[in-house]
Amino acid sequence: MIAILGSALMGQAGSSVVFSIAAQHIFDGADMRGPGLVRISQGRIEGITEEARASIHLPRDAILAPGFVDVQVNGGGGVLLNDQPTEAGVRRIVEAHRKAGTTGCLPTLITDRIEVIERLAVAAQACLEIPGVLGFHLEGPALNRSRKGIHPEAEIRVPDRRDLAAIKSFGDRGRSMVTLAPECLSASMIDELIGAGLRIAAGHSDATAAEIGQAVDRGVSGVTHLFNAMSQLNAREPGLVGAALGDDRLFAGIICDGIHVDRAGLRVALRCKGRDRLMLVTDAMPLAGTSDRKFLLQGREITLHDNRLTDRDGTLAGAHLTMIEAVRNAVALIGISLVDALIMASRTPAAFLGLGSELGRIAPGYRADLVAFNPNFEVIGTWIGGVGSMGEANKASERG
């Protein structure tokens, strides 16, 4: 069966092929069901049937689900996007995360010089042709220095006209987003970014709840890595955390690694936001998908110890996390069902990006972006637009 799976996965040379995947367990984006066959044509889902014949037979314990969507991916496969804002760099990052079930992501550029933003802007259109790239995430430079986290303080700034032109150019580069501190920008500038087609998330912000409410009224729709690098919930000032938890209009990304947010905080977040507004993100750095233990972040050495990435001062520098690990952690740390964790990893981020009718479900007309994994949360294979790729777990099985 493994040999059949391997040859079929690698044999789908193009999205025009009509084929079907047989699985005992199918999560369709809402419910766990099966056994059944997912029929795919022209890179789209035709439906789930009970036909006897299938092109691909997954192992009996495998789960087939919508592919994961990650809106915050700083790096992977040994590449930091800031260091290689090129088509080759983006391809390396995306390929590393695809092995962990991510079939759609936003490569993320953290605060940097205008030249780096412009370099990515030049490459962005070509990068959208890379399977798995849905757009880009610019995290900065319009952040609040008091909540800078690992971002370089010297590069945090209110965008000038050159910055603004480069940032706005991402508005027609897929489903791109910008993280900013709303209290540090004029309302007119936020309006300008939203008008350019960008999704705006509040993050690295010291805003009051009232300031966040005003920003949401203007169209801000997301919160970046909830609880981290933002004004906290207090008795008389709810801050960004309180606003995020209390406003149902806001989607919130959360890093579910057991380091960035305590399990009690994870549970509170889910209870307040629900699975349809809380989305799993990795905030992954270059070490994801590698065996390396350190890397340079804008001249600072970042080391990995006990799954924690920090600089010399102990400041957290992103996360050493993949989406399949985030799903596993959500089940273990929050105590939720696998169904809820999968929704937070696929359907919810797809909805945030305005792709709720394209991704996050196995249903007629949806794009055939899929992941298969086993009960040990090891990815067996992925499909993007119906084109398959073997995961490391399946390669190991074949070698065995």
C-alpha positions in Angstrom: 0.0 0.0 0.0 2.8 2.4 0.8 4.4 1.8 -2.6 1.1 2.5 -4.3 0.8 5.7 -2.3 4.3 6.9 -3.1 4.1 6.3 -6.9 0.6 7.9 -7.1 1.7 10.9 -5.1 4.7 11.6 -7.2 2.8 10.7 -10.4 0.4 13.5 -10.4 2.2 15.7 -12.9 -0.4 18.3 -13.4 -3.7 19.5 -12.0 -5.6 18.4 -15.1 -5.4 14.8 -14.0 -8.6 13.2 -12.7 -7.9 10.9 -9.7 -9.3 9.9 -6.4 -7.8 9.4 -2.9 -9.2 6.6 -0.7 -9.0 7.2 3.1 -10.6 5.6 6.1 -10.7 8.9 7.9 -11.6 12.1 6.1 -12.0 15.5 7.8 -14.1 17.5 5.4 -13.6 20.9 7.1 -16.5 20.5 9.4 -16.8 16.8 10.4 -14.7 13.7 10.6 -16.2 11.1 8.2 -15.2 8.0 6.3 -14.3 5.7 4.8 -14.6 7.3 1.4 -13.0 8.5 -1.7 -12.1 12.1 -2.5 -12.4 12.7 -6.2 -10.3 15.4 -7.8 -10.4 16.9 -11.3 -8.7 20.0 -12.7 -7.1 20.6 -9.3 -10.5 20.9 -7.6 -12.6 18.7 -5.4 -15.4 17.0 -7.2 -16.8 15.4 -4.1 -16.5 12.6 -1.5 -17.9 9.3 -2.8 -18.1 5.6 -1.8 -16.8 4.2 -5.1 -14.7 1.1 -4.9 -11.9 2.2 -7.2 -9.3 4.8 -6.2 -6.0 6.0 -7.7 -4.4 6.5 -4.2 -5.0 4.4 -1.1 -3.9 6.0 2.1 -2.8 3.7 5.0 -5.7 2.6 7.1 -4.8 4.8 10.1 -4.2 8.0 8.0 -6.3 11.1 8.2 -7.0 13.1 5.1 -7.8 16.8 5.8 -7.7 20.3 4.2 -4.1 21.5 3.9 -2.9 23.8 6.6 -2.8 27.6 6.1 -0.2 29.6 8.0 -0.3 33.4 7.8 3.0 33.9 9.6 6.1 32.2 8.3 9.4 34.1 8.8 11.6 31.3 7.5 12.3 27.6 7.2 14.7 25.2 5.5 17.6 27.3 6.7 16.3 30.5 5.1 15.1 33.7 6.7 13.0 35.7 4.3 14.7 39.0 5.3 18.0 37.5 4.2 16.7 36.0 1.0 13.7 38.0 -0.2 13.8 36.3 -3.6 12.0 33.6 -5.5 14.6 31.1 -4.5 14.4 32.0 -0.9 10.7 31.8 -0.8 10.7 28.5 -2.5 13.0 27.0 0.1 10.8 28.3 2.9 7.6 27.0 1.4 9.0 23.6 0.6 10.2 23.2 4.2 6.8 23.9 5.6 5.0 21.8 3.0 6.7 18.7 4.5 4.8 19.6 7.7 1.4 19.9 6.1 1.3 23.6 5.1 -0.2 23.9 1.7 -0.8 27.6 1.8 1.2 30.3 3.6 2.2 34.0 3.8 6.0 34.3 3.8 6.7 36.9 6.4 9.1 39.8 6.4 9.9 41.3 9.7 10.8 45.0 10.2 13.7 45.9 8.0 15.2 48.6 5.7 13.2 49.9 2.8 15.6 48.3 0.4 14.7 44.8 1.7 10.9 45.6 1.4 11.4 46.8 -2.2 13.5 43.7 -3.1 10.7 41.4 -1.9 8.1 43.6 -3.7 10.0 43.1 -7.0 10.1 39.3 -6.5 6.5 39.0 -5.1 4.6 38.5 -8.4 6.9 35.6 -9.5 6.7 34.1 -6.0 2.9 33.8 -6.3 3.6 31.1 -8.9 5.3 28.9 -6.3 2.8 26.3 -5.1 1.7 27.2 -1.6 2.3 31.0 -1.7 -0.9 32.8 -1.0 0.5 36.2 -0.5 2.9 37.9 1.9 2.9 39.2 5.5 4.8 42.4 6.3 5.3 42.5 10.1 6.4 46.1 10.5 8.0 48.5 10.2 5.1 50.6 11.7 5.3 49.1 15.2 5.4 50.5 18.7 9.0 50.5 20.1 7.8 49.7 23.6 6.4 46.4 22.2 9.2 45.7 19.7 10.0 42.2 20.8 12.9 40.9 18.7 12.3 43.5 15.9 15.3 45.9 15.4 14.4 49.2 17.1 16.5 51.2 14.6 14.2 50.2 11.7 10.9 50.7 13.4 9.3 53.8 11.8 6.2 55.5 10.6 6.2 54.8 6.8 7.3 57.6 4.6 6.0 57.9 1.0 8.7 55.5 -0.3 7.8 52.9 2.4 4.1 53.4 1.8 4.5 52.8 -2.0 6.4 49.6 -1.4 4.0 48.3 1.2 0.9 49.2 -0.9 2.3 47.3 -3.9 1.6 44.0 -1.9 -2.1 44.8 -2.1 -2.4 43.1 -5.4 0.1 40.3 -4.6 -2.2 37.6 -3.5 -3.9 37.9 -0.1 -1.2 39.9 1.7 -1.4 41.4 5.1 0.5 44.0 7.3 1.0 43.9 11.0 1.2 47.4 12.6 0.5 49.3 15.8 -2.6 51.3 15.1 -1.8 53.9 17.7 1.4 54.8 15.8 -0.2 55.6 12.5 -2.8 58.2 11.4 -6.3 56.9 10.5 -5.8 58.1 7.0 -2.7 56.0 6.5 -4.5 52.9 7.8 -7.3 53.7 5.4 -4.8 54.0 2.6 -3.3 50.5 3.3 -6.7 48.9 3.5 -7.8 50.7 0.3 -4.8 49.2 -1.4 -6.2 45.7 -0.8 -4.1 44.7 2.3 -5.5 43.0 5.3 -4.4 44.7 8.5 -3.6 43.1 11.8 -2.8 44.8 15.1 0.5 43.7 16.7 3.6 44.8 18.5 1.2 47.4 19.8 0.6 49.3 23.1 -2.8 50.5 22.1 -5.7 50.9 24.4 -8.9 48.9 23.8 -10.6 52.1 22.6 -7.9 52.7 20.0 -8.2 49.1 18.8 -12.0 49.5 18.6 -11.5 52.6 16.4 -9.1 50.7 14.2 -11.5 47.8 13.8 -14.2 50.2 12.8 -11.9 51.4 10.0 -11.3 47.8 8.8 -8.5 46.3 10.9 -9.4 42.6 11.0 -6.6 40.6 12.7 -4.4 40.3 15.7 -0.8 39.0 15.4 0.4 36.4 17.8 -2.1 37.0 20.6 -0.8 37.8 24.1 2.8 38.4 22.8 4.2 41.9 22.2 1.0 43.8 23.0 -0.8 45.7 25.7 -2.2 43.3 28.2 -5.6 42.8 29.8 -5.9 44.8 33.1 -8.8 45.7 35.4 -9.3 49.2 34.1 -7.6 49.1 30.7 -8.3 45.9 28.6 -5.5 46.7 26.1 -5.1 44.9 22.8 -5.5 41.5 24.5 -8.8 42.5 26.0 -10.0 44.0 22.8 -9.0 40.9 20.8 -10.7 38.5 23.2 -13.9 40.7 23.3 -14.4 41.7 19.7 -15.9 39.0 17.5 -14.9 40.9 14.4 -11.3 40.2 15.0 -9.4 37.1 13.9 -6.4 36.3 16.1 -3.3 34.2 15.4 -1.8 32.3 18.3 1.5 30.4 18.6 0.6 27.1 20.2 4.1 25.8 21.2 3.7 25.8 25.0 6.3 28.6 25.2 4.7 31.7 23.9 1.4 31.2 25.6 0.6 29.2 28.7 -1.9 26.5 28.3 -4.4 28.4 30.5 -4.0 31.4 28.2 -4.6 29.1 25.2 -7.8 27.8 26.8 -9.0 31.3 27.6 -8.3 32.5 24.1 -10.3 29.6 22.6 -13.2 30.0 25.0 -13.4 33.7 24.1 -12.7 33.6 20.3 -13.9 30.1 19.4 -12.4 27.9 16.6 -13.8 30.2 13.9 -11.8 33.3 15.0 -8.7 31.8 16.6 -6.1 30.5 14.1 -2.9 28.6 14.6 0.3 30.2 13.3 3.9 29.1 13.5 5.9 32.4 13.5 8.5 29.9 12.3 12.2 30.9 11.9 14.9 29.4 9.6 15.6 26.4 11.8 12.2 24.9 11.0 12.8 21.8 8.9 16.5 21.6 9.7 18.7 20.1 12.4 20.6 23.4 12.9 20.7 25.0 16.4 21.5 28.6 15.7 21.1 31.4 13.0 21.7 35.1 12.6 18.8 37.5 12.8 19.8 40.9 11.5 23.3 40.5 13.0 22.1 38.9 16.3 22.8 35.3 17.1 19.7 33.3 17.9 20.0 29.9 19.5 17.6 27.0 20.0 17.4 25.4 23.4 14.6 23.3 24.7 12.6 24.3 21.7 12.9 27.9 22.6 14.6 30.5 20.2 16.2 33.4 22.0 18.9 36.0 21.6 21.6 36.6 24.2 19.2 38.6 26.4 16.6 35.9 26.5 14.2 37.7 24.2 12.0 35.2 22.2 12.8 35.3 18.5 9.9 33.7 16.7 9.1 30.0 17.2 10.6 26.6 16.4 7.3 25.2 15.2 5.5 23.7 12.2 1.8 23.5 11.6 1.4 19.8 12.2 3.1 20.3 15.5 0.8 23.2 16.3 -2.2 21.0 15.6 -0.8 18.3 17.9 -0.1 20.8 20.6 -3.5 22.3 20.4 -5.0 18.9 21.1 -2.6 18.2 23.9 -2.3 21.6 25.6 -5.8 23.0 25.1 -7.6 19.7 25.4 -9.7 20.2 22.3 -10.8 17.7 19.7 -8.7 17.0 16.6 -11.6 18.5 14.6 -11.4 21.8 16.3 -7.6 21.9 16.0 -7.8 21.2 12.2 -10.4 24.0 11.8 -8.0 26.4 13.5 -5.2 25.3 11.2 -7.1 25.5 7.9 -10.7 26.8 7.6 -10.2 29.7 10.0 -7.0 31.2 8.5 -8.6 30.7 5.0 -11.6 32.7 6.1 -9.4 35.5 7.5 -7.7 35.7 4.1 -11.0 35.9 2.3 -10.4 32.4 0.8 -13.2 30.7 2.7 -14.9 29.5 -0.6 -11.5 28.2 -1.9 -9.6 26.6 0.9 -10.2 24.9 4.3 -12.8 22.3 3.2 -13.0 19.1 1.2 -16.2 19.9 -0.7 -17.2 20.3 -4.3 -15.5 23.2 -6.0 -12.8 23.8 -3.4 -9.2 23.7 -4.4 -7.6 20.3 -3.9 -5.1 21.5 -1.2 -4.9 18.5 1.1 -2.7 16.9 3.8 -2.6 13.3 4.9 -1.1 12.4 8.3 -1.0 9.5 10.7 -2.0 9.3 14.4 1.5 10.2 15.4 1.1 13.6 13.6 3.5 12.7 11.0 2.8 14.0 7.5 2.4 11.3 4.9 1.8 13.6 1.9 0.3 16.8 0.6 -1.5 18.0 -2.5 -1.6 21.6 -3.7 -4.1 22.1 -6.5 -4.2 18.4 -6.9 -0.5 18.0 -7.4 1.0 15.7 -4.8 4.2 15.4 -2.8 5.4 12.8 -0.4 6.0 13.7 3.2 8.9 12.6 5.3 6.9 9.9 7.2 6.0 8.2 3.9 9.6 8.4 2.7 10.8 6.8 5.9 8.2 4.0 5.4 9.4 3.3 1.9 13.1 3.2 3.0 12.1 0.7 5.6 
